[in-house]
Amino acid sequence: MYLSQFRVFRRKLIFLGGGGLINFILIELNDRLSFENMQMLNGISALCPDSDKFLQSEVLKPFALQMKADLSSLFNEIQALKSMLKDTK
């Protein structure tokens, strides 16, 4: 008897309505992974040499704006760095 009551409680806790655990997790993910946050994370990933979007200015722009970087200087430096990297290959 006790085990079946525990299972019912667990199902209610995990699956039901506004106070359910899954609902809480989904709300948390939506808050943390908003469109703006995902753009910033993509910008950070564009700093990784293994990334397909490595040093792409448009991908880096949201992150640079958040960091209050001088965009024109940053983009000039990126162009210089790209040409240096191209010469080393």
PARO-110809 format. One record per residue: residue number from 1; x, y, z of N, C-alpha, C, O in turn; residue in one letter. Coordinates in nm, 4 decimals. Layout:
BEGIN
NUM,X,Y,Z,X,Y,Z,X,Y,Z,X,Y,Z,a
...
END
This chain:
BEGIN
1,0.0823,-0.1197,0.0000,0.0000,0.0000,0.0000,0.0865,0.1256,0.0000,0.0607,0.2195,-0.0754,m
2,0.1870,0.1269,0.0832,0.2736,0.2439,0.0929,0.3442,0.2719,-0.0385,0.3576,0.3879,-0.0777,y
3,0.3904,0.1665,-0.1083,0.4639,0.1826,-0.2342,0.3754,0.2463,-0.3417,0.4223,0.3308,-0.4179,l
4,0.2492,0.2070,-0.3486,0.1601,0.2648,-0.4499,0.1319,0.4120,-0.4178,0.1198,0.4932,-0.5095,s
5,0.1214,0.4472,-0.2914,0.1021,0.5885,-0.2545,0.2256,0.6706,-0.2914,0.2142,0.7849,-0.3358,q
6,0.3427,0.6118,-0.2727,0.4660,0.6799,-0.3101,0.4713,0.7039,-0.4603,0.5109,0.8114,-0.5054,f
7,0.4312,0.6032,-0.5377,0.4310,0.6184,-0.6842,0.3340,0.7279,-0.7283,0.3658,0.8066,-0.8175,r
8,0.2186,0.7333,-0.6678,0.1208,0.8380,-0.7009,0.1792,0.9744,-0.6656,0.1693,1.0680,-0.7451,v
9,0.2388,0.9869,-0.5498,0.3006,1.1135,-0.5086,0.4103,1.1552,-0.6056,0.4199,1.2717,-0.6441,f
10,0.4934,1.0575,-0.6447,0.6028,1.0864,-0.7370,0.5495,1.1335,-0.8713,0.6023,1.2290,-0.9283,r
11,0.4467,1.0689,-0.9224,0.3879,1.1116,-1.0499,0.3315,1.2525,-1.0397,0.3493,1.3337,-1.1305,r
12,0.2643,1.2812,-0.9307,0.2086,1.4149,-0.9128,0.3203,1.5189,-0.9050,0.3097,1.6271,-0.9627,k
13,0.4247,1.4858,-0.8348,0.5368,1.5784,-0.8193,0.6041,1.6069,-0.9524,0.6384,1.7212,-0.9824,l
14,0.6226,1.5029,-1.0316,0.6975,1.5175,-1.1559,0.6119,1.5704,-1.2696,0.6576,1.6573,-1.3438,i
15,0.4910,1.5223,-1.2862,0.4167,1.5494,-1.4080,0.3043,1.6514,-1.3970,0.2694,1.7126,-1.4979,f
16,0.2484,1.6716,-1.2846,0.1250,1.7496,-1.2792,0.1465,1.8990,-1.2737,0.2358,1.9493,-1.2055,l
17,0.0624,1.9679,-1.3471,0.0376,2.1098,-1.3422,0.1509,2.2055,-1.3147,0.2680,2.1756,-1.3383,g
18,0.1126,2.3240,-1.2632,0.2028,2.4353,-1.2444,0.3158,2.4093,-1.1471,0.4214,2.4716,-1.1583,g
19,0.2973,2.3194,-1.0520,0.4006,2.2957,-0.9539,0.4858,2.1744,-0.9846,0.5699,2.1356,-0.9036,g
20,0.4648,2.1132,-1.1023,0.5385,1.9922,-1.1370,0.6852,2.0199,-1.1633,0.7228,2.1292,-1.2056,g
21,0.7658,1.9212,-1.1381,0.9103,1.9329,-1.1542,0.9487,1.9575,-1.2997,1.0327,2.0430,-1.3277,l
22,0.8884,1.8840,-1.3920,0.9214,1.9018,-1.5338,0.8835,2.0409,-1.5791,0.9586,2.1050,-1.6526,i
23,0.7673,2.0887,-1.5360,0.7249,2.2246,-1.5705,0.8252,2.3270,-1.5173,0.8599,2.4222,-1.5872,n
24,0.8713,2.3078,-1.3950,0.9699,2.3980,-1.3360,1.1001,2.3976,-1.4160,1.1584,2.5031,-1.4407,f
25,1.1450,2.2798,-1.4561,1.2694,2.2680,-1.5334,1.2543,2.3374,-1.6685,1.3455,2.4074,-1.7125,i
26,1.1401,2.3189,-1.7346,1.1178,2.3825,-1.8644,1.1147,2.5344,-1.8528,1.1680,2.6044,-1.9389,l
27,1.0530,2.5854,-1.7475,1.0505,2.7307,-1.7255,1.1924,2.7823,-1.7031,1.2299,2.8866,-1.7568,i
28,1.2702,2.7107,-1.6250,1.4088,2.7491,-1.5966,1.4916,2.7496,-1.7251,1.5688,2.8426,-1.7486,e
29,1.4761,2.6475,-1.8074,1.5501,2.6418,-1.9340,1.5105,2.7563,-2.0267,1.5963,2.8165,-2.0913,l
30,1.3818,2.7863,-2.0334,1.3373,2.8981,-2.1174,1.3945,3.0297,-2.0699,1.4301,3.1149,-2.1514,n
31,1.4038,3.0475,-1.9396,1.4601,3.1716,-1.8847,1.6094,3.1816,-1.9135,1.6583,3.2876,-1.9525,d
32,1.6803,3.0739,-1.8948,1.8261,3.0762,-1.9089,1.8714,3.0711,-2.0542,1.9770,3.1245,-2.0881,r
33,1.7936,3.0082,-2.1392,1.8330,2.9918,-2.2785,1.7458,3.0778,-2.3693,1.6921,3.0300,-2.4692,l
34,1.7328,3.2027,-2.3341,1.6562,3.2949,-2.4167,1.7305,3.3203,-2.5472,1.8467,3.2822,-2.5614,s
35,1.6643,3.3840,-2.6414,1.7242,3.4127,-2.7712,1.8513,3.4955,-2.7544,1.9526,3.4676,-2.8186,f
36,1.8462,3.5972,-2.6683,1.9626,3.6836,-2.6475,2.0783,3.6062,-2.5848,2.1935,3.6226,-2.6250,e
37,2.0476,3.5226,-2.4872,2.1530,3.4428,-2.4241,2.2146,3.3437,-2.5221,2.3353,3.3200,-2.5185,n
38,2.1324,3.2856,-2.6098,2.1857,3.1921,-2.7080,2.2758,3.2638,-2.8086,2.3762,3.2079,-2.8526,m
39,2.2405,3.3871,-2.8452,2.3270,3.4640,-2.9345,2.4619,3.4914,-2.8687,2.5665,3.4822,-2.9328,q
40,2.4578,3.5254,-2.7393,2.5829,3.5495,-2.6681,2.6670,3.4226,-2.6601,2.7883,3.4279,-2.6805,m
41,2.6052,3.3096,-2.6311,2.6787,3.1831,-2.6249,2.7369,3.1461,-2.7605,2.8478,3.0931,-2.7679,l
42,2.6631,3.1734,-2.8682,2.7174,3.1496,-3.0021,2.8377,3.2390,-3.0277,2.9346,3.1972,-3.0911,n
43,2.8313,3.3628,-2.9781,2.9447,3.4538,-2.9929,3.0674,3.4025,-2.9203,3.1790,3.4121,-2.9714,g
44,3.0471,3.3485,-2.8022,3.1594,3.2918,-2.7274,3.2163,3.1713,-2.8019,3.3379,3.1534,-2.8085,i
45,3.1279,3.0889,-2.8578,3.1767,2.9706,-2.9295,3.2533,3.0093,-3.0560,3.3360,2.9318,-3.1041,s
46,3.2268,3.1285,-3.1103,3.2994,3.1741,-3.2292,3.4429,3.2125,-3.1966,3.5206,3.2443,-3.2866,a
47,3.4784,3.2100,-3.0698,3.6169,3.2358,-3.0291,3.6992,3.1075,-3.0225,3.8206,3.1117,-3.0026,l
48,3.6333,2.9955,-3.0390,3.7005,2.8652,-3.0343,3.7516,2.8285,-3.1730,3.6732,2.8259,-3.2678,c
49,3.8807,2.8003,-3.1876,3.9366,2.7682,-3.3195,3.8734,2.6460,-3.3861,3.8777,2.6345,-3.5085,p
50,3.8155,2.5555,-3.3092,3.7528,2.4360,-3.3667,3.6137,2.4638,-3.4226,3.5568,2.3796,-3.4921,d
51,3.5595,2.5797,-3.3932,3.4236,2.6132,-3.4354,3.4171,2.6427,-3.5846,3.5108,2.6978,-3.6423,s
52,3.3050,2.6051,-3.6465,3.2827,2.6369,-3.7884,3.2649,2.7877,-3.8080,3.2852,2.8398,-3.9176,d
53,3.2271,2.8559,-3.7018,3.2021,3.0005,-3.7092,3.3155,3.0810,-3.6469,3.2948,3.1938,-3.6020,k
54,3.4330,3.0243,-3.6441,3.5488,3.0876,-3.5812,3.5742,3.2263,-3.6390,3.5929,3.2422,-3.7596,f
55,3.5745,3.3254,-3.5520,3.6030,3.4658,-3.5831,3.5084,3.5289,-3.6855,3.5473,3.6212,-3.7571,l
56,3.3854,3.4800,-3.6927,3.2867,3.5437,-3.7797,3.2291,3.6651,-3.7063,3.1723,3.6527,-3.5978,q
57,3.2445,3.7798,-3.7664,3.2096,3.9060,-3.7018,3.0633,3.9128,-3.6594,3.0320,3.9586,-3.5495,s
58,2.9744,3.8673,-3.7463,2.8311,3.8766,-3.7147,2.7925,3.7854,-3.5987,2.7013,3.8171,-3.5223,e
59,2.8609,3.6735,-3.5854,2.8330,3.5823,-3.4744,2.8893,3.6395,-3.3447,2.8298,3.6222,-3.2384,v
60,3.0032,3.7072,-3.3527,3.0666,3.7656,-3.2346,2.9986,3.8936,-3.1857,3.0151,3.9327,-3.0701,l
61,2.9235,3.9576,-3.2721,2.8687,4.0896,-3.2410,2.7845,4.0949,-3.1125,2.8073,4.1848,-3.0316,k
62,2.6876,4.0029,-3.0887,2.6096,4.0114,-2.9639,2.6964,4.0010,-2.8383,2.6723,4.0704,-2.7395,p
63,2.7972,3.9143,-2.8428,2.8873,3.9004,-2.7286,2.9699,4.0271,-2.7098,2.9891,4.0737,-2.5975,f
64,3.0183,4.0821,-2.8200,3.0984,4.2045,-2.8131,3.0147,4.3216,-2.7600,3.0646,4.4037,-2.6830,a
65,2.8891,4.3289,-2.8007,2.8008,4.4349,-2.7494,2.7793,4.4203,-2.5988,2.7798,4.5189,-2.5251,l
66,2.7605,4.2967,-2.5545,2.7419,4.2723,-2.4110,2.8661,4.3129,-2.3318,2.8553,4.3629,-2.2198,q
67,2.9837,4.2913,-2.3903,3.1090,4.3253,-2.3234,3.1475,4.4730,-2.3433,3.2503,4.5193,-2.2937,m
68,3.0624,4.5450,-2.4169,3.0849,4.6877,-2.4438,3.2184,4.7118,-2.5150,3.2917,4.8054,-2.4830,k
69,3.2477,4.6255,-2.6119,3.3708,4.6379,-2.6892,3.3513,4.7381,-2.8025,3.2394,4.7593,-2.8492,a
70,3.4586,4.7981,-2.8453,3.4566,4.8865,-2.9611,3.4493,4.7980,-3.0858,3.5469,4.7328,-3.1229,d
71,3.3330,4.7969,-3.1491,3.3094,4.7025,-3.2583,3.4008,4.7257,-3.3780,3.4518,4.6298,-3.4358,l
72,3.4219,4.8491,-3.4154,3.5054,4.8739,-3.5335,3.6490,4.8270,-3.5088,3.7100,4.7662,-3.5968,s
73,3.7028,4.8544,-3.3913,3.8383,4.8069,-3.3596,3.8431,4.6547,-3.3544,3.9369,4.5924,-3.4043,s
74,3.7421,4.5968,-3.2941,3.7375,4.4512,-3.2835,3.7332,4.3865,-3.4215,3.8065,4.2912,-3.4480,l
75,3.6483,4.4375,-3.5083,3.6357,4.3784,-3.6409,3.7619,4.3997,-3.7245,3.7975,4.3143,-3.8057,f
76,3.8293,4.5123,-3.7053,3.9579,4.5335,-3.7737,4.0624,4.4335,-3.7257,4.1383,4.3783,-3.8054,n
77,4.0654,4.4110,-3.5951,4.1593,4.3132,-3.5384,4.1288,4.1720,-3.5880,4.2200,4.0937,-3.6143,e
78,4.0017,4.1405,-3.6003,3.9631,4.0079,-3.6502,4.0113,3.9895,-3.7937,4.0639,3.8837,-3.8284,i
79,3.9936,4.0916,-3.8771,4.0396,4.0823,-4.0161,4.1915,4.0626,-4.0220,4.2411,3.9820,-4.1007,q
80,4.2645,4.1364,-3.9387,4.4105,4.1214,-3.9352,4.4486,3.9808,-3.8884,4.5395,3.9188,-3.9435,a
81,4.3789,3.9320,-3.7875,4.4082,3.7981,-3.7357,4.3765,3.6904,-3.8387,4.4512,3.5935,-3.8524,l
82,4.2671,3.7066,-3.9103,4.2315,3.6074,-4.0137,4.3396,3.5999,-4.1213,4.3770,3.4910,-4.1649,k
83,4.3894,3.7160,-4.1638,4.4939,3.7142,-4.2672,4.6232,3.6539,-4.2127,4.6943,3.5849,-4.2857,s
84,4.6545,3.6786,-4.0868,4.7738,3.6173,-4.0260,4.7588,3.4661,-4.0188,4.8537,3.3928,-4.0468,m
85,4.6403,3.4190,-3.9814,4.6170,3.2759,-3.9707,4.6200,3.2101,-4.1083,4.6668,3.0972,-4.1226,l
86,4.5704,3.2803,-4.2086,4.5709,3.2270,-4.3445,4.7141,3.2098,-4.3949,4.7448,3.1121,-4.4633,k
87,4.8021,3.3054,-4.3610,4.9416,3.2999,-4.4041,5.0194,3.1856,-4.3395,5.1164,3.1365,-4.3973,d
88,4.9776,3.1424,-4.2190,5.0504,3.0364,-4.1489,5.0142,2.8983,-4.1994,5.0843,2.8016,-4.1693,t
89,4.9059,2.8866,-4.2757,4.8627,2.7536,-4.3242,4.9374,2.7107,-4.4443,4.9130,2.6021,-4.4967,k
END
